Each structure stands twice: as structure tokens, then as C-alpha cells.
Amino acid sequence: MQNPYETVALLKERKEEREKIDQVLPDLAKINIQEQLLVPQPADESLYREMMHLTPARIGVWRTGTRPLTRTMLRFRADHALAQDSVLGMVPEEFASAHGLLPIQTQVENKEQYLTRPDLGRKLSLEARETLTKGGTAACQVQVVVADGLSSKAIGANIPDLLPALMQGLAHYGFIIGRPIFVKYGRVACMDEIGEILHPESLVILIGERPGLGTAESLSAYMAYKPHRSMLESERSVISNIHRGGIPPLEAGAHLASLMKQILASKASGVRY
């Protein structure tokens, strides 16, 4: 029979070993792979590094025999895990109130249903319609909507900087701005139903993009002139790749405000613009 005191000592020793490992191992996902050249003695290192800075693709990762290096495989798995976390994760409940957003929800009841029933993410719940009718701003010039979409990380990483910049830009142009809205379990087309309820002249929805291995924090902005449920996808204007490695959120906010000005001036969006 094993001595219980020896078992306790062994568990304590293993815990100390894990703590040492945690102090030594870096977070692989925080390493900039565009700065990490793993090819030994490249013929033209400067050209290699120039190519790496021109693309987020995984180049210069080298190999061991016919297989990738261990660190390359571990980084791949780390980025894949981040993408999964972003899709399956949730925007904190207090996010809407912290940023002055009116919270509503689509007909989706949970994350699993959101992923398997895209159609329900385009339709507002009865409670959401009532909330918009009572608390939304009717017939404004610009309605701003934030939706979690397929990336909760994109919302947390970009909206705190993007939303104030966008609202400030719109106010600078003198537009009448509606009370901004947050849609839980939202798809892009939920903007159409919001448009039919509040009748804004234009609407922009900021929504988390489907994450990839390059980044799990990318956001898109879809803009529409007088959105309605029979609107074609081609009638929406879109700016994508809003994140720190693409279009920075502050810059995107100012750019979106100027685009909304052009959409209102031309009274059209998408291919009609």
C-alpha cells in the first residue's frame, strides 16, 4: 500500500514542476510569425524577410525531414484553438451597457443553434422587436449596430476603439445618429429587419468575421442605404479585415464615417453606389 505522505509529496513536486514550465514556456500565439525566420542559412535572408512582411501566410517555417518543425505544428494548433475559442466564445453580458448599446437578441437561443441555423440569426426575436420599438431611435440618418457574429474576440478587440471613432466622425458631419444597438447571435442580414422597424436612412453593422489561422480578431462593417428584408446582398457596401494587423480600428472608424457620408449623398449603397 502506498504511503499517503509520499503521494502528497509527489503531487506537490509535480505542481512545482508545472509552475516552472509555465514560467519558461512563452505563449505561442503571441509570437509574431512574420518576424520568425526558421529557414537555416537562407541564400537571401533580406528577401525572405521582405516576403514574410508582405503576407500573413506561413512562409519561412522550414521542416524536419518531410514534416513541419515541432514549433510550427504547435503554433498551428495554438492558432486553431484561438479560432475555435473565438467562434464558441461569448461577448460578456455587460459589454452592451458598458458601451452604451441597446441590447437585443435574434431568434437564436444558444451558440449551438447559432452555428447550425444561420436563418434564425437573421431574424429578430419578438422581445427584440418590442425593445426596438420602445427604446430605439426612429427615422434617424445613421443607425449603428454591433453584432457578435462568428467572432467574440473581434468585438472585444476592436469595438472599444472603433465605435467612439465612428460616432465622433458621424457627429462631425452633423448626422442625426440613432441609439447604437448590440445584437446577440446576429448575422449580417439582421440589419434588414432593424431597418424595417426603425426606418433609418442608412445603417452600418459591425460584425465579427469567421476567424482564420491568421487572426481571430477580424471585424467587418456592412453598410446599407434604407435597408429592408428584400434587399440583395449586392446592395450592401462592406469593409473587411478590421483589426490591428489589417485596418486599425481607429482608422476604420473615421473611414466608415466618411463612407456613410458618401452613401447618404448618393442615396445608394453596394453596386448601386
N, C-alpha and C positions, 0 to 999 in steps of 0.2 A: 504493500500500500504506500502511495506517495505521500511524503511528508507535506502537510498543508503549508508549513512555513517556507519550504523550498519552492512551492508553487507561487506563493505571494512574491517571493524574491525574484523568481523568474519573470513574472508579469511586470514587476517594477523595472527589471532590466530591459525588457522588450520595449516598454513605454519610453524609457530614456533613449534607446536606440532610435525609435521613431521620431522623437523630438529632435535628435541630432540630424537626422535625414531631412526633416522639414526645414531646418536652418541652412542646410547646404544646397539642396536642390532648388533651382530657380523655377519660376512659373513659366513654362514653355510658351504659353500663349502670349506672354508679354515681350518675348524676344522678337525684334524686327527682322524678319527673314530677308528683307531687302538689303540688310547690312551684313548678312551671314553668308559669306562665300566659303563653301565646303570643298570646292574643287582643289586638289593639291597641285601646286605649282602650275597654274594656268598659263598658256602661251601669251595671252594678252589680258592681264588682270584688270586694267583700266576699262577695256571694252566690256569685259564681263560685268563689272560693277555698274557701268553705264546702262547696260541692258536690264540689269536687275532693278534699277530705279525707274525704268520706263514701264514696268508691268508688275502687277501683284502675283503673276504666275510663279510657280515654284521652279525656278531655274537655279543652276549652280548648287544643286543639292548632293551631287556625286552618288556613289554607290559602294557596296562591298560585294565583290563578285557580280552576280546578276541581280542582287537585291539592294533595296534602299538602305542607307545607313540607319542605325538604331534611332538616332536623334531625329532623323527625318520622319520616320514612322511614328515616333512618339508625338512629334509636332502635328502630324496629320490627324492623329487620334484626338489630340487636345483641341484642335480647331473644330473637328467634327462634334466633339462633346459640347463645345460652346454654341455651335449652331443648334444642336438639339435642345440645349437649355433655353435658348432664346425663343424657339418655337413653342416649347412646352411651358415656359415660364409665364408669370402673370405680372401685369403692371400693378404696383401697390395700390391698395384701395384708397389711400389718402392722396394719391397723385393728382386726381382731378381737383379736389378742393385746394390743394397746395398751389396750384397754378391758375386758379380762378375759372375752372372749366365746369360747365353744366354736365353732370354725368347721366348717360342713358345707356341702354343695352339693346342689342338686336334680339332676334327670336332664339338665338343660340343659348343653351342652358349651361354648357360646360365646355372645357377645352377639347375633349374627345369629339363632341358633336361639332364643334367649330371646324375641326380638321376634316371631318367626314361629310359635312353638309354645308358646302360653300353657299348654297342658295339661302340658307337661313341667316347667314352673316350679311346678306344684302337687304334683309327686311327688319324693320324696327318692331320691337315688342309693343303691345298695347299700352303698357305703362310708359314706354319711351315716347310714344306719340302724344300722350296726355301731358307728360313733362315738358315737351317742346311747345305744345300749345299754350301752356300756362306760364312757363319760365323762359321760353326762347324769345328772340327778337324778330318780329315780323317785318318783312319788306325792307331789309337793310340793303346797303350796296354790296358789302362783302361779308360773307359768313365764313368763319374759320372753324374747322373741325379737326380734331385729333382722334385717330383710331389706332388701337393696338396692332391690328393686322397680324402678320406672321412673325413679328419680332418685338418682343417686350423690351429687349436691350436697346433697340433703336429708339424707342420712346424715351427711356431714361437717359440715354447718352446725348440726344440731340434737342429735344423739346425745351429744356431749361434755357438754352441759348437761342434757339431758332424762334420760338414763339414770341418772346419780347421784341426781338429784332423785326419780325414780321408785323406785329401790331404797331410798333413805333413807325415803321415805314408807311403802313396804310394810313395811320393818323396824320403823318406828314403830308400826304396827298389830299387830306381833307375828306376822306371817305366816311360814310356812316357805317360803323362796324357792328355786327351783331355780337351778342354774348357768345364767346367761344364755347364749343361743345366737345366733350370726350365720349367716344363710343366704345363700349366694351364688346369684344368679339365682333369687331367690324370688318367688313370687306369694302372695297372701293365704291361699289355701287350703292352702298347705304347713303351716299351723298345725294342720290337722286330722290329718295323718299324724304330726306330732310328738306330738300329744295321744294318739294310739293307741299310740305307742311308750312314752312316759314316764308317761302317765296322771295328769297334773296335775289338780287340782280346777278350776283356771281358767288361762287363758293369754292374754297380750296380745302382739300382734305389732306392732312399729313399722316401718313400711314407706314407702319413698319414693313420693310420688304422681306421676302423669303431669304433667310440667311444662307450664306455660302461659306466656303473654306477661307475666302479672302477676308471677310468681315461678317460679324453677326450684328452689326450696329447700323446698317444702311437703312435710310428712310427715303420715301418717295412723296412727292407733292402732286396731286391731281387737281386741276383747275377746270371749272366749267362755267359757262355763261347760261344763266337761267336753267339749272339742272332739273330734269324731270325723269320719270321712270321709263319712258320710251326712248331716252337718249342713247345714241350709238356710242360705242367705245371710242370711235374715231373723232367724236366731238369733244373729247377731253384733251386738255394740254397736260403734259407731265414733265416734271424734273425729277430725275432719279439719282441714286448714288450720293445722297446727302449724308456725309459722315466725316470724321476727322481726316480720313485718308482719301476722300473724294472732294465734294463741295463742302467746305466747312459750314456748320450750322449758322453761324453769324452772317456769313456771306450769303448763304441761301435765303435767309430771312429777308434781307434787303433786296435780293434779286427777285424773289417771289412777289414782293410788294410792287416792284416796277412792272412785272409781267401782268399783275392784276390790273394795273392802270391801263396797260395796252389792251387787255381783254375788254375792259369796260368802255374804252374809247372806240373800239371796233365793233362792240356788241356781238362778239363771236369768240369761240374757243375751238381747239383742236384743228382739224383740217379746214374748218370754216374760217379760221382766224387768218 
